[in-house]
Amino acid sequence: MSFVSKAFSRAARAFTPAVRPITSVASPLAPGVFSDPLVAGFATAMQSYTLPDLPYDYAALEPVISADIMKLHHQKHHAAYVNNLNAALEKYAAAEAKRDLQGMIQQQSAIKFNGGGHVNHSIFWTNLTPKGQASSAPSGKLAKAIETEWGSVDKFISTFNTQTGAIQGSGWGWLGLNKESGRLQIHTMANQDPLSTAGLVPLLGIDVWEHAYYLQYKNARPDYLKAIWQIVNWKNVEERLTQASP
Protein backbone atom coordinates (compact mmCIF):
# COMPACT_ATOMS: atom_id res chain seq x y z
CA MET A 1 0.00 0.00 0.00
CA SER A 2 1.30 3.48 -0.85
CA PHE A 3 2.25 6.16 1.66
CA VAL A 4 -0.93 8.13 0.93
CA SER A 5 -3.12 5.03 1.23
CA LYS A 6 -1.69 4.33 4.68
CA ALA A 7 -2.19 7.93 5.78
CA PHE A 8 -5.83 7.96 4.74
CA SER A 9 -6.37 4.53 6.23
CA ARG A 10 -5.39 5.95 9.61
CA ALA A 11 -7.61 9.00 9.09
CA ALA A 12 -10.57 6.90 7.98
CA ARG A 13 -10.51 4.82 11.12
CA ALA A 14 -10.96 7.97 13.20
CA PHE A 15 -14.49 8.50 11.89
CA THR A 16 -17.76 6.93 12.89
CA PRO A 17 -20.93 5.75 11.13
CA ALA A 18 -22.65 8.89 12.48
CA VAL A 19 -21.54 10.62 9.28
CA ARG A 20 -23.47 9.33 6.28
CA PRO A 21 -22.24 9.34 2.69
CA ILE A 22 -24.58 10.95 0.16
CA THR A 23 -23.79 8.53 -2.64
CA SER A 24 -22.33 5.08 -3.05
CA VAL A 25 -18.96 6.64 -3.81
CA ALA A 26 -16.33 5.36 -1.43
CA SER A 27 -15.68 7.83 1.37
CA PRO A 28 -13.49 7.87 4.47
CA LEU A 29 -16.62 8.94 6.32
CA ALA A 30 -18.87 6.10 5.21
CA PRO A 31 -19.77 3.13 7.40
CA GLY A 32 -18.27 -0.13 6.37
CA VAL A 33 -15.57 1.21 4.04
CA PHE A 34 -12.63 1.26 6.38
CA SER A 35 -10.89 -1.73 4.78
CA ASP A 36 -7.60 -1.05 3.05
CA PRO A 37 -8.74 -1.79 -0.55
CA LEU A 38 -11.37 0.93 -0.43
CA VAL A 39 -9.22 3.38 1.45
CA ALA A 40 -6.64 2.80 -1.27
CA GLY A 41 -9.11 4.53 -3.58
CA PHE A 42 -7.59 7.75 -2.28
CA ALA A 43 -4.27 6.85 -3.88
CA THR A 44 -5.50 5.24 -7.06
CA ALA A 45 -8.27 7.76 -7.75
CA MET A 46 -10.47 4.85 -8.89
CA GLN A 47 -13.38 6.69 -7.32
CA SER A 48 -13.86 10.35 -6.60
CA TYR A 49 -15.30 12.17 -3.59
CA THR A 50 -18.45 14.26 -3.61
CA LEU A 51 -19.82 17.18 -1.65
CA PRO A 52 -22.21 15.88 1.03
CA ASP A 53 -25.67 17.37 1.40
CA LEU A 54 -26.28 19.35 4.58
CA PRO A 55 -28.66 17.71 7.06
CA TYR A 56 -30.65 20.98 7.23
CA ASP A 57 -31.46 24.04 5.11
CA TYR A 58 -28.95 26.85 4.70
CA ALA A 59 -31.11 29.15 6.83
CA ALA A 60 -31.72 26.57 9.55
CA LEU A 61 -28.88 27.72 11.79
CA GLU A 62 -29.98 31.35 11.90
CA PRO A 63 -29.60 33.63 13.78
CA VAL A 64 -26.33 32.04 14.96
CA ILE A 65 -24.98 31.45 11.44
CA SER A 66 -26.62 33.20 8.52
CA ALA A 67 -27.90 31.48 5.41
CA ASP A 68 -25.45 33.50 3.29
CA ILE A 69 -22.49 32.16 5.27
CA MET A 70 -23.75 28.59 5.18
CA LYS A 71 -24.36 28.68 1.43
CA LEU A 72 -20.95 30.19 0.71
CA HIS A 73 -19.19 27.89 3.17
CA HIS A 74 -20.79 24.73 1.80
CA GLN A 75 -21.17 25.43 -1.93
CA LYS A 76 -17.90 27.27 -2.45
CA HIS A 77 -15.36 26.41 0.24
CA HIS A 78 -16.22 22.78 1.03
CA ALA A 79 -16.88 22.12 -2.65
CA ALA A 80 -13.45 23.52 -3.51
CA TYR A 81 -11.77 21.12 -1.07
CA VAL A 82 -13.59 18.19 -2.67
CA ASN A 83 -12.74 19.26 -6.22
CA ASN A 84 -9.11 19.97 -5.39
CA LEU A 85 -8.81 16.67 -3.53
CA ASN A 86 -10.06 14.75 -6.53
CA ALA A 87 -7.67 16.63 -8.83
CA ALA A 88 -4.71 15.91 -6.54
CA LEU A 89 -5.64 12.24 -6.30
CA GLU A 90 -5.79 11.94 -10.08
CA LYS A 91 -2.31 13.46 -10.37
CA TYR A 92 -1.05 11.20 -7.61
CA ALA A 93 -2.49 8.14 -9.33
CA ALA A 94 -0.89 9.10 -12.62
CA ALA A 95 2.48 9.56 -10.94
CA GLU A 96 2.10 6.29 -9.03
CA ALA A 97 1.29 4.42 -12.25
CA LYS A 98 4.56 5.73 -13.72
CA ARG A 99 6.45 5.04 -10.47
CA ASP A 100 7.25 8.75 -10.42
CA LEU A 101 8.21 9.16 -6.78
CA GLN A 102 8.87 12.89 -7.08
CA GLY A 103 5.48 13.43 -8.68
CA MET A 104 3.79 11.43 -5.91
CA ILE A 105 5.54 13.44 -3.20
CA GLN A 106 4.50 16.71 -4.86
CA GLN A 107 0.81 15.83 -4.42
CA GLN A 108 0.94 14.81 -0.77
CA SER A 109 0.52 18.29 0.69
CA ALA A 110 -2.47 18.99 -1.57
CA ILE A 111 -4.05 15.67 -0.58
CA LYS A 112 -3.54 16.37 3.11
CA PHE A 113 -4.87 19.94 2.90
CA ASN A 114 -7.89 19.29 0.70
CA GLY A 115 -8.60 15.86 2.11
CA GLY A 116 -8.46 17.36 5.59
CA GLY A 117 -10.80 20.14 4.50
CA HIS A 118 -13.30 17.59 3.22
CA VAL A 119 -13.05 15.42 6.33
CA ASN A 120 -13.23 18.35 8.76
CA HIS A 121 -16.24 20.00 7.14
CA SER A 122 -18.12 16.71 6.80
CA ILE A 123 -17.85 16.35 10.59
CA PHE A 124 -18.61 20.03 11.24
CA TRP A 125 -21.97 19.99 9.45
CA THR A 126 -23.21 17.07 11.56
CA ASN A 127 -21.87 18.67 14.77
CA LEU A 128 -24.39 21.49 14.27
CA THR A 129 -28.18 21.46 14.39
CA PRO A 130 -30.97 24.07 14.24
CA LYS A 131 -31.32 26.05 17.45
CA GLY A 132 -34.78 24.73 18.22
CA GLN A 133 -33.54 21.14 17.96
CA ALA A 134 -30.32 21.55 19.93
CA SER A 135 -29.99 20.29 23.48
CA SER A 136 -28.91 22.98 25.92
CA ALA A 137 -26.12 20.79 27.27
CA PRO A 138 -24.53 17.37 26.83
CA SER A 139 -25.90 14.46 28.82
CA GLY A 140 -25.07 10.90 29.79
CA LYS A 141 -21.63 9.51 29.08
CA LEU A 142 -20.47 12.66 27.30
CA ALA A 143 -21.46 14.97 30.15
CA LYS A 144 -19.72 12.74 32.66
CA ALA A 145 -16.52 12.64 30.59
CA ILE A 146 -16.52 16.43 30.22
CA GLU A 147 -17.11 16.95 33.95
CA THR A 148 -14.29 14.54 34.75
CA GLU A 149 -11.81 16.61 32.73
CA TRP A 150 -13.01 20.19 33.27
CA GLY A 151 -15.32 20.10 36.29
CA SER A 152 -18.34 21.44 34.42
CA VAL A 153 -19.67 22.00 30.91
CA ASP A 154 -19.35 25.77 31.35
CA LYS A 155 -15.68 25.41 32.26
CA PHE A 156 -15.13 23.15 29.25
CA ILE A 157 -16.72 25.69 26.89
CA SER A 158 -14.71 28.53 28.41
CA THR A 159 -11.46 26.58 28.04
CA PHE A 160 -12.35 25.47 24.51
CA ASN A 161 -13.17 29.03 23.42
CA THR A 162 -9.98 30.44 24.93
CA GLN A 163 -7.75 27.90 23.19
CA THR A 164 -9.61 28.01 19.88
CA GLY A 165 -9.89 31.79 19.88
CA ALA A 166 -6.11 32.01 20.24
CA ILE A 167 -5.41 30.18 16.96
CA GLN A 168 -3.20 32.38 14.84
CA GLY A 169 -4.60 32.61 11.34
CA SER A 170 -6.86 29.76 10.24
CA GLY A 171 -7.62 26.45 11.89
CA TRP A 172 -9.97 24.37 13.98
CA GLY A 173 -10.75 23.80 17.63
CA TRP A 174 -11.54 20.19 18.51
CA LEU A 175 -12.87 18.05 21.30
CA GLY A 176 -11.23 14.69 20.76
CA LEU A 177 -10.92 11.32 22.42
CA ASN A 178 -7.54 9.89 23.32
CA LYS A 179 -8.26 6.20 22.87
CA GLU A 180 -5.15 5.13 24.77
CA SER A 181 -6.11 6.98 27.94
CA GLY A 182 -9.86 6.94 27.34
CA ARG A 183 -9.98 10.65 28.19
CA LEU A 184 -11.24 13.72 26.36
CA GLN A 185 -8.89 16.45 25.18
CA ILE A 186 -9.21 19.91 23.66
CA HIS A 187 -6.82 20.29 20.76
CA THR A 188 -6.32 22.95 18.09
CA MET A 189 -5.19 22.22 14.56
CA ALA A 190 -3.76 24.64 12.01
CA ASN A 191 -5.25 25.10 8.55
CA GLN A 192 -7.13 21.92 7.53
CA ASP A 193 -4.97 19.37 9.33
CA PRO A 194 -7.32 16.58 10.48
CA LEU A 195 -7.38 15.75 14.19
CA SER A 196 -6.50 12.12 13.49
CA THR A 197 -2.97 13.26 12.64
CA ALA A 198 -2.63 14.27 16.30
CA GLY A 199 -3.64 10.78 17.42
CA LEU A 200 -7.13 11.79 18.59
CA VAL A 201 -10.61 10.74 17.48
CA PRO A 202 -12.65 13.82 16.44
CA LEU A 203 -15.87 14.31 18.38
CA LEU A 204 -16.65 18.01 17.94
CA GLY A 205 -14.93 20.50 15.64
CA ILE A 206 -15.40 24.26 15.37
CA ASP A 207 -14.15 25.96 12.22
CA VAL A 208 -12.41 29.28 12.87
CA TRP A 209 -11.35 30.04 9.34
CA GLU A 210 -12.69 33.54 8.61
CA HIS A 211 -14.99 32.24 5.88
CA ALA A 212 -16.94 30.44 8.62
CA TYR A 213 -18.03 33.65 10.34
CA TYR A 214 -16.63 36.90 8.87
CA LEU A 215 -19.69 37.98 6.84
CA GLN A 216 -21.70 38.05 10.05
CA TYR A 217 -19.27 38.52 12.93
CA LYS A 218 -16.56 40.50 11.11
CA ASN A 219 -13.30 40.19 13.09
CA ALA A 220 -15.06 39.30 16.35
CA ARG A 221 -14.07 35.63 16.53
CA PRO A 222 -14.88 35.45 20.27
CA ASP A 223 -18.50 36.45 19.57
CA TYR A 224 -18.81 33.68 16.99
CA LEU A 225 -17.35 31.14 19.40
CA LYS A 226 -19.69 32.26 22.17
CA ALA A 227 -22.76 32.00 19.94
CA ILE A 228 -22.07 28.69 18.21
CA TRP A 229 -22.73 26.62 21.35
CA GLN A 230 -26.43 27.41 20.88
CA ILE A 231 -26.49 25.12 17.85
CA VAL A 232 -24.08 22.34 18.85
CA ASN A 233 -25.55 18.93 18.17
CA TRP A 234 -24.64 17.26 21.46
CA LYS A 235 -26.43 14.09 20.41
CA ASN A 236 -24.09 13.72 17.45
CA VAL A 237 -21.05 14.37 19.65
CA GLU A 238 -22.18 11.72 22.13
CA GLU A 239 -22.80 9.23 19.31
CA ARG A 240 -19.24 9.77 18.14
CA LEU A 241 -17.93 9.23 21.65
CA THR A 242 -19.92 6.03 22.02
CA GLN A 243 -18.68 4.70 18.67
CA ALA A 244 -15.06 5.55 19.49
CA SER A 245 -14.97 4.41 23.10
CA PRO A 246 -13.12 1.16 23.86
C-alpha positions in Angstrom: 0.0 0.0 0.0 1.3 3.5 -0.9 2.2 6.2 1.7 -0.9 8.1 0.9 -3.1 5.0 1.2 -1.7 4.3 4.7 -2.2 7.9 5.8 -5.8 8.0 4.7 -6.4 4.5 6.2 -5.4 6.0 9.6 -7.6 9.0 9.1 -10.6 6.9 8.0 -10.5 4.8 11.1 -11.0 8.0 13.2 -14.5 8.5 11.9 -17.8 6.9 12.9 -20.9 5.8 11.1 -22.7 8.9 12.5 -21.5 10.6 9.3 -23.5 9.3 6.3 -22.2 9.3 2.7 -24.6 10.9 0.2 -23.8 8.5 -2.6 -22.3 5.1 -3.0 -19.0 6.6 -3.8 -16.3 5.4 -1.4 -15.7 7.8 1.4 -13.5 7.9 4.5 -16.6 8.9 6.3 -18.9 6.1 5.2 -19.8 3.1 7.4 -18.3 -0.1 6.4 -15.6 1.2 4.0 -12.6 1.3 6.4 -10.9 -1.7 4.8 -7.6 -1.1 3.1 -8.7 -1.8 -0.6 -11.4 0.9 -0.4 -9.2 3.4 1.4 -6.6 2.8 -1.3 -9.1 4.5 -3.6 -7.6 7.7 -2.3 -4.3 6.9 -3.9 -5.5 5.2 -7.1 -8.3 7.8 -7.7 -10.5 4.9 -8.9 -13.4 6.7 -7.3 -13.9 10.3 -6.6 -15.3 12.2 -3.6 -18.4 14.3 -3.6 -19.8 17.2 -1.7 -22.2 15.9 1.0 -25.7 17.4 1.4 -26.3 19.4 4.6 -28.7 17.7 7.1 -30.6 21.0 7.2 -31.5 24.0 5.1 -28.9 26.8 4.7 -31.1 29.2 6.8 -31.7 26.6 9.6 -28.9 27.7 11.8 -30.0 31.4 11.9 -29.6 33.6 13.8 -26.3 32.0 15.0 -25.0 31.4 11.4 -26.6 33.2 8.5 -27.9 31.5 5.4 -25.4 33.5 3.3 -22.5 32.2 5.3 -23.8 28.6 5.2 -24.4 28.7 1.4 -20.9 30.2 0.7 -19.2 27.9 3.2 -20.8 24.7 1.8 -21.2 25.4 -1.9 -17.9 27.3 -2.4 -15.4 26.4 0.2 -16.2 22.8 1.0 -16.9 22.1 -2.6 -13.4 23.5 -3.5 -11.8 21.1 -1.1 -13.6 18.2 -2.7 -12.7 19.3 -6.2 -9.1 20.0 -5.4 -8.8 16.7 -3.5 -10.1 14.7 -6.5 -7.7 16.6 -8.8 -4.7 15.9 -6.5 -5.6 12.2 -6.3 -5.8 11.9 -10.1 -2.3 13.5 -10.4 -1.0 11.2 -7.6 -2.5 8.1 -9.3 -0.9 9.1 -12.6 2.5 9.6 -10.9 2.1 6.3 -9.0 1.3 4.4 -12.2 4.6 5.7 -13.7 6.5 5.0 -10.5 7.2 8.8 -10.4 8.2 9.2 -6.8 8.9 12.9 -7.1 5.5 13.4 -8.7 3.8 11.4 -5.9 5.5 13.4 -3.2 4.5 16.7 -4.9 0.8 15.8 -4.4 0.9 14.8 -0.8 0.5 18.3 0.7 -2.5 19.0 -1.6 -4.1 15.7 -0.6 -3.5 16.4 3.1 -4.9 19.9 2.9 -7.9 19.3 0.7 -8.6 15.9 2.1 -8.5 17.4 5.6 -10.8 20.1 4.5 -13.3 17.6 3.2 -13.1 15.4 6.3 -13.2 18.3 8.8 -16.2 20.0 7.1 -18.1 16.7 6.8 -17.8 16.3 10.6 -18.6 20.0 11.2 -22.0 20.0 9.4 -23.2 17.1 11.6 -21.9 18.7 14.8 -24.4 21.5 14.3 -28.2 21.5 14.4 -31.0 24.1 14.2 -31.3 26.0 17.5 -34.8 24.7 18.2 -33.5 21.1 18.0 -30.3 21.6 19.9 -30.0 20.3 23.5 -28.9 23.0 25.9 -26.1 20.8 27.3 -24.5 17.4 26.8 -25.9 14.5 28.8 -25.1 10.9 29.8 -21.6 9.5 29.1 -20.5 12.7 27.3 -21.5 15.0 30.2 -19.7 12.7 32.7 -16.5 12.6 30.6 -16.5 16.4 30.2 -17.1 17.0 33.9 -14.3 14.5 34.8 -11.8 16.6 32.7 -13.0 20.2 33.3 -15.3 20.1 36.3 -18.3 21.4 34.4 -19.7 22.0 30.9 -19.3 25.8 31.4 -15.7 25.4 32.3 -15.1 23.2 29.3 -16.7 25.7 26.9 -14.7 28.5 28.4 -11.5 26.6 28.0 -12.4 25.5 24.5 -13.2 29.0 23.4 -10.0 30.4 24.9 -7.7 27.9 23.2 -9.6 28.0 19.9 -9.9 31.8 19.9 -6.1 32.0 20.2 -5.4 30.2 17.0 -3.2 32.4 14.8 -4.6 32.6 11.3 -6.9 29.8 10.2 -7.6 26.5 11.9 -10.0 24.4 14.0 -10.7 23.8 17.6 -11.5 20.2 18.5 -12.9 18.1 21.3 -11.2 14.7 20.8 -10.9 11.3 22.4 -7.5 9.9 23.3 -8.3 6.2 22.9 -5.1 5.1 24.8 -6.1 7.0 27.9 -9.9 6.9 27.3 -10.0 10.6 28.2 -11.2 13.7 26.4 -8.9 16.4 25.2 -9.2 19.9 23.7 -6.8 20.3 20.8 -6.3 22.9 18.1 -5.2 22.2 14.6 -3.8 24.6 12.0 -5.2 25.1 8.6 -7.1 21.9 7.5 -5.0 19.4 9.3 -7.3 16.6 10.5 -7.4 15.7 14.2 -6.5 12.1 13.5 -3.0 13.3 12.6 -2.6 14.3 16.3 -3.6 10.8 17.4 -7.1 11.8 18.6 -10.6 10.7 17.5 -12.6 13.8 16.4 -15.9 14.3 18.4 -16.6 18.0 17.9 -14.9 20.5 15.6 -15.4 24.3 15.4 -14.2 26.0 12.2 -12.4 29.3 12.9 -11.4 30.0 9.3 -12.7 33.5 8.6 -15.0 32.2 5.9 -16.9 30.4 8.6 -18.0 33.6 10.3 -16.6 36.9 8.9 -19.7 38.0 6.8 -21.7 38.1 10.0 -19.3 38.5 12.9 -16.6 40.5 11.1 -13.3 40.2 13.1 -15.1 39.3 16.4 -14.1 35.6 16.5 -14.9 35.4 20.3 -18.5 36.4 19.6 -18.8 33.7 17.0 -17.3 31.1 19.4 -19.7 32.3 22.2 -22.8 32.0 19.9 -22.1 28.7 18.2 -22.7 26.6 21.3 -26.4 27.4 20.9 -26.5 25.1 17.8 -24.1 22.3 18.8 -25.6 18.9 18.2 -24.6 17.3 21.5 -26.4 14.1 20.4 -24.1 13.7 17.4 -21.1 14.4 19.7 -22.2 11.7 22.1 -22.8 9.2 19.3 -19.2 9.8 18.1 -17.9 9.2 21.7 -19.9 6.0 22.0 -18.7 4.7 18.7 -15.1 5.6 19.5 -15.0 4.4 23.1 -13.1 1.2 23.9 
